[in-house]
Amino acid sequence: MLYRSILCLVLLCLGSCAHQKSPEELRRDAQRAQLQLSAPAELDGNDREWRAFKTLRTRFYYDPAFAQLEGDVQQHLADRVHHVNEALQTALHARLEVESVRALPAAPPGQIDLDATLIKLSEQDPGADVDVIIALVGALPVATFSFYDLGRAKVLGKHIAIRSMSNPEELRAIDTFDALEPQERSRMYQQRKRHKEATVMLHELGHSLGALHTTDANDIMHASYEHTMQTFSPHNIQLMQLALDERLRAADDQDLQVLAKAMKNRLLAAPAELFVERERGEHLALLEAVIAPAAAPKARAAAPKSSADRDVSALSDEDKKRIADVDAKQAGGDAHGAYKGLSELADKYPHTRFLQHEACETGMKLRKSFKEIRAYCDRVAAAVAAPAAAGP
């Protein structure tokens, strides 16, 4: 018995000595543990139970720089939309459906200006036949974690611009873990890139559906990207559900003012500290600006346009002719052309009330961003609140 015990101890000692790790193995283990700290979280989704019953028809555009970085754009988008849909179905019972994938109609200026890309995209494709339009453009030359640098969306609008998430700088940082096999380093880079791609698209879709930046760093709507992000906050989900239901209505049944009222009430019911204070205040002001025209006398809003409805005394003779051109465009179904004329005249004559009202109203019908139509709607609100003091 004693012999057996001694033999076991000897064997254990030999086994321990035989499995003692070399300095290189210890270095590899340390690097692997350190790299795992930056492994991305799994987005909140459910592969086993498909629960989506709302479909957002989505048209994608891409520029040459994006195609050069990502290779097979069709396959890349199929994978990316799949990961996005896993989170959307859980949060909103919704999914993106790819309507088409197209090259951008014209090269965006500079390929790094997301605002210019978004404006150009809105002008070239209003998106009357789809629910979302997403432009994919080249990456920045440096790594960034600010969503402002990674994507841009029109609040409660259809148009989104997103960069490629391919980043040589991040790849070089992962390659400093040189004790690990190249395949292991590459796998971690791809996992992080895939998470970032899905999260950025979800973040911009959130803005498109009225979600606000939050103070929770793990929330997809936080202003800076974190690899720990998994889902949307419940209060942003509620805002997004309101906007999603409105967007999926038939065009004739949509009412941006009703939506603005519902979103305002929901936002006021949520704890203010959950959101970035300045942005919450700005968003409430924009919602108020959209709600305000509803307070104008309905009889006047419903009446057909005529010279009696409009005080054109402040307009030049040339601009009076432009009003007739605006009406002709409206009658011919060119709402975008009519809005362009109205907005230019409203900017030129900020104290002419009917121009502000029609620019605000037409902009809402076209689902222009709150930022774009705010000045017109604010002037209408001021006129309603103090009609005696307002100008014509």
C-alpha positions in Angstrom: 0.0 0.0 0.0 2.8 2.3 0.9 4.6 1.4 -2.3 1.5 2.3 -4.3 1.2 5.7 -2.6 4.8 6.5 -3.3 4.4 5.5 -6.9 1.4 7.8 -7.3 3.2 10.7 -5.9 6.1 10.1 -8.2 3.8 9.9 -11.2 2.0 13.1 -10.2 5.3 14.9 -9.9 6.5 13.6 -13.2 3.1 14.6 -14.8 3.3 18.1 -13.3 6.9 18.5 -14.5 6.0 17.2 -17.9 3.1 19.7 -18.3 4.9 22.7 -16.9 4.4 25.5 -19.5 7.2 27.1 -21.3 7.7 30.9 -21.2 6.4 31.1 -24.8 3.2 29.2 -23.8 2.7 31.4 -20.7 3.2 34.5 -23.0 0.6 33.1 -25.4 -1.9 32.4 -22.6 -1.5 35.9 -21.2 -2.0 37.5 -24.7 -5.0 35.3 -25.3 -6.6 36.4 -22.0 -5.9 40.0 -22.7 -7.3 39.8 -26.2 -10.4 38.1 -25.0 -11.2 41.2 -22.9 -11.9 43.0 -26.1 -14.1 40.3 -27.5 -17.5 41.7 -28.6 -20.7 40.9 -26.8 -23.4 38.9 -28.6 -26.2 41.1 -29.8 -29.5 40.4 -28.1 -31.2 38.1 -30.6 -33.0 34.7 -30.9 -31.9 32.3 -33.7 -34.4 29.6 -32.7 -37.6 31.5 -32.9 -38.2 33.9 -35.8 -40.7 36.5 -34.4 -40.5 39.3 -37.0 -43.8 40.3 -38.5 -42.9 43.8 -39.7 -40.8 44.3 -42.7 -38.8 47.3 -43.7 -38.0 47.3 -47.4 -34.5 48.6 -47.6 -32.5 49.8 -50.6 -28.7 49.8 -50.4 -26.2 51.9 -52.3 -22.5 51.6 -52.1 -19.5 53.6 -53.5 -16.3 52.2 -55.1 -14.3 52.7 -51.9 -16.7 50.5 -50.0 -16.6 47.8 -52.7 -12.8 47.8 -52.7 -12.6 47.2 -49.0 -15.4 44.6 -48.7 -15.1 42.7 -51.9 -18.3 40.8 -52.6 -20.8 43.5 -51.6 -23.9 41.3 -52.0 -22.5 38.6 -49.7 -21.2 41.2 -47.3 -24.7 42.7 -47.0 -26.4 39.4 -46.7 -24.3 38.6 -43.6 -24.6 42.0 -42.2 -28.4 42.2 -42.6 -28.7 38.8 -41.0 -26.9 40.0 -37.8 -28.9 43.2 -37.7 -32.2 41.3 -38.1 -31.4 39.0 -35.2 -31.4 42.1 -32.9 -34.3 43.9 -34.7 -36.7 40.9 -34.4 -36.1 40.8 -30.6 -36.4 44.5 -30.1 -39.1 45.5 -32.6 -40.4 42.2 -34.0 -39.2 43.6 -37.3 -36.6 42.8 -40.0 -34.9 44.5 -42.9 -35.7 43.1 -46.4 -33.1 43.9 -49.1 -35.1 45.5 -52.0 -32.0 46.0 -54.1 -28.2 46.7 -53.9 -27.0 49.4 -56.3 -23.9 51.5 -57.0 -24.3 55.1 -55.9 -25.7 57.2 -58.8 -22.8 59.6 -58.5 -19.6 59.5 -56.5 -20.1 61.3 -53.1 -17.9 64.4 -52.6 -14.7 63.5 -51.0 -16.1 60.0 -49.9 -15.6 61.0 -46.3 -18.3 63.6 -45.8 -21.3 61.7 -44.5 -23.5 64.8 -44.3 -22.9 65.5 -48.0 -23.5 61.9 -48.9 -26.8 61.9 -47.0 -28.0 65.1 -48.7 -27.0 63.9 -52.2 -28.7 60.5 -51.5 -31.9 62.2 -50.4 -32.0 64.3 -53.6 -31.3 61.4 -55.9 -33.6 58.9 -54.4 -36.5 60.1 -52.2 -37.4 56.5 -51.6 -41.2 56.6 -52.2 -41.3 52.9 -52.9 -39.1 51.7 -49.9 -39.0 52.2 -46.1 -35.2 52.7 -45.7 -32.4 53.8 -47.9 -28.8 53.1 -46.7 -25.6 54.3 -48.4 -22.4 52.5 -47.7 -19.2 54.4 -48.2 -15.4 54.1 -47.6 -13.8 53.9 -44.2 -12.0 56.7 -42.3 -8.1 56.4 -42.4 -8.0 56.2 -38.6 -9.9 54.2 -35.9 -12.8 55.9 -34.2 -15.5 55.0 -31.7 -17.8 58.0 -32.2 -21.0 57.0 -33.9 -21.0 60.6 -35.4 -17.9 59.6 -37.4 -19.2 56.1 -38.3 -22.7 56.9 -39.6 -25.4 59.5 -40.0 -29.2 59.3 -40.3 -32.1 61.7 -40.7 -34.1 61.7 -37.5 -37.5 60.1 -38.4 -36.3 60.1 -42.0 -35.6 57.2 -44.4 -32.0 58.0 -45.4 -28.9 56.7 -43.7 -25.1 56.9 -44.5 -22.7 54.4 -43.0 -18.9 53.9 -43.4 -17.1 50.6 -44.0 -15.8 49.2 -40.7 -12.6 47.8 -42.2 -9.8 49.4 -40.4 -6.1 48.6 -40.9 -5.2 50.5 -37.6 -7.3 48.1 -35.5 -5.9 45.1 -37.4 -2.3 46.3 -36.7 -3.2 46.7 -33.0 -4.5 43.1 -32.9 -1.4 41.9 -34.7 0.7 43.1 -31.8 -0.5 39.9 -30.0 2.3 38.1 -31.8 2.4 35.0 -29.6 -1.0 34.0 -31.0 -1.5 32.2 -34.4 -2.5 34.5 -37.3 -5.8 32.7 -37.7 -6.7 33.4 -34.0 -5.9 37.1 -34.4 -7.8 37.3 -37.7 -10.8 35.6 -36.1 -10.9 38.2 -33.3 -10.6 41.1 -35.8 -13.5 39.7 -37.9 -15.7 39.2 -34.7 -15.1 42.8 -33.7 -15.7 44.1 -37.2 -18.9 42.1 -37.5 -20.2 43.4 -34.2 -19.3 47.0 -35.1 -21.0 46.7 -38.5 -24.3 45.4 -37.0 -24.2 47.8 -34.1 -23.6 50.9 -36.2 -26.4 50.0 -38.6 -28.7 49.4 -35.7 -27.7 52.7 -34.1 -28.5 54.7 -37.3 -31.7 52.8 -37.8 -32.6 53.8 -34.2 -32.1 57.5 -35.1 -34.2 57.0 -38.3 -37.0 55.7 -36.0 -36.7 58.5 -33.5 -34.4 56.9 -30.8 -32.2 59.2 -28.8 -28.6 58.9 -27.4 -28.6 57.5 -23.9 -26.2 57.6 -21.0 -25.8 53.8 -20.8 -22.5 52.8 -22.4 -23.9 49.2 -23.1 -26.9 50.6 -24.9 -26.8 50.5 -28.7 -27.9 54.2 -28.7 -25.0 55.4 -26.6 -23.0 58.1 -28.5 -19.8 56.1 -28.6 -19.3 52.5 -29.8 -18.5 49.9 -27.2 -17.8 46.2 -27.9 -20.1 45.4 -25.0 -23.2 46.8 -26.6 -26.1 44.2 -26.9 -29.5 45.8 -27.2 -31.7 49.0 -27.1 -33.0 50.4 -23.9 -36.8 49.8 -23.3 -37.6 53.5 -23.6 -35.9 53.8 -26.9 -37.7 50.7 -28.1 -41.0 52.3 -27.3 -40.1 55.4 -29.3 -39.0 53.3 -32.2 -42.1 51.2 -32.2 -44.3 54.3 -32.6 -42.2 55.5 -35.5 -42.0 52.1 -37.1 -45.8 51.6 -37.0 -46.3 55.0 -38.6 -43.8 54.4 -41.3 -45.4 51.1 -42.3 -48.8 52.8 -42.8 -50.1 53.6 -46.2 -48.8 57.0 -47.3 -52.2 58.6 -47.2 -52.8 57.4 -43.6 -49.5 58.7 -42.2 -49.7 61.7 -39.9 -46.4 63.1 -38.6 -48.2 65.4 -36.2 -50.0 62.5 -34.5 -46.7 60.7 -34.3 -44.9 63.7 -32.8 -47.6 64.0 -30.1 -47.3 60.3 -29.2 -43.5 60.4 -29.1 -43.5 63.6 -27.0 -45.8 61.9 -24.4 -43.6 58.8 -24.4 -40.4 60.8 -24.0 -41.8 62.9 -21.1 -42.9 59.7 -19.4 -39.4 58.2 -19.4 -36.8 59.2 -16.8 -34.9 62.2 -18.1 -31.6 61.0 -16.8 -31.6 58.1 -19.2 -31.0 60.4 -22.2 -28.3 63.0 -23.0 -29.9 66.1 -21.5 -29.1 68.5 -24.3 -30.3 66.2 -27.0 -33.5 65.3 -25.1 -34.3 69.0 -24.9 -33.6 69.6 -28.6 -35.7 66.6 -29.5 -38.7 67.8 -27.5 -38.4 71.2 -29.1 -38.5 69.7 -32.6 -41.5 67.5 -31.7 -43.3 70.7 -30.4 -42.4 72.4 -33.7 -44.1 69.6 -35.7 -47.1 69.5 -33.3 -47.7 73.3 -33.5 -49.2 73.6 -37.0 -52.0 71.3 -35.8 -53.1 74.2 -33.5 -53.7 76.4 -36.6 -57.3 76.9 -37.6 -58.3 73.7 -39.4 -60.7 75.6 -41.7 -57.9 77.6 -43.2 -55.6 74.6 -43.5 -58.3 72.6 -45.3 -59.4 75.4 -47.6 -58.0 75.4 -51.2 -55.2 77.8 -51.9 -56.2 81.1 -53.3 -55.1 84.7 -53.3 -57.5 85.2 -50.3 -55.5 82.7 -48.3 -52.2 84.3 -48.9 -50.9 87.8 -48.2 -48.4 88.2 -51.0 -47.9 91.9 -50.5 -44.3 91.4 -49.3 -43.3 89.4 -52.3 -41.6 90.8 -55.4 -43.5 90.4 -58.7 -41.0 87.7 -59.7 -41.6 85.7 -56.5 -45.4 86.0 -56.9 -44.9 84.1 -60.2 -42.9 81.5 -58.3 -45.9 80.9 -56.1 -47.9 80.0 -59.2 -45.1 77.7 -60.2 -45.2 76.0 -56.8 -49.0 75.5 -57.1 -48.5 74.0 -60.6 -45.9 71.5 -59.2 -48.3 70.5 -56.3 -51.1 70.0 -58.8 -48.9 67.9 -61.0 -47.8 65.7 -58.1 -44.2 67.1 -57.9 -44.2 67.5 -54.1 -40.4 67.6 -53.9 -40.3 70.4 -56.5 -43.0 72.3 -54.7 -41.2 72.0 -51.4 -37.9 73.3 -52.9 -39.7 76.4 -54.2 -41.6 76.9 -50.9 -38.5 76.5 -48.7 -36.5 79.0 -50.8 -39.3 81.5 -50.6 -39.8 80.9 -46.9 -36.1 81.5 -46.2 -36.3 84.7 -48.2 -39.5 86.0 -46.5 -39.3 84.7 -42.9 -42.2 87.0 -41.8 -44.6 85.9 -44.5 -46.8 83.5 -42.6 -48.4 81.4 -45.3 -44.9 80.6 -46.7 -43.8 79.3 -43.4 -47.0 77.2 -42.9 -46.9 75.7 -46.4 -43.1 74.9 -46.2 -43.6 73.3 -42.8 -46.7 71.3 -43.9 -45.2 70.1 -47.2 -41.9 69.2 -45.5 -43.7 67.0 -43.0 -45.6 65.2 -45.7 -42.3 64.5 -47.4 -40.9 63.3 -44.1 -38.1 65.8 -44.1 -35.9 65.8 -41.0 -37.1 67.9 -38.1 -33.8 69.9 -38.3 -34.6 70.9 -41.9 -38.2 72.1 -41.3 -37.8 73.3 -37.8 -37.4 77.0 -38.7 -40.6 77.1 -40.7 -42.6 75.2 -38.1 -41.2 77.4 -35.3 -42.5 80.5 -37.1 -45.9 78.9 -37.5 -46.0 78.1 -33.8 -45.0 81.7 -32.9 -47.8 83.0 -35.1 -50.4 80.7 -33.5 -49.2 81.6 -30.0 -49.3 85.4 -30.6 -51.3 86.1 -33.7 -51.7 89.8 -33.0 -47.9 90.3 -32.9 -47.1 88.2 -35.8 -46.3 89.5 -39.2 -48.1 88.6 -42.4 
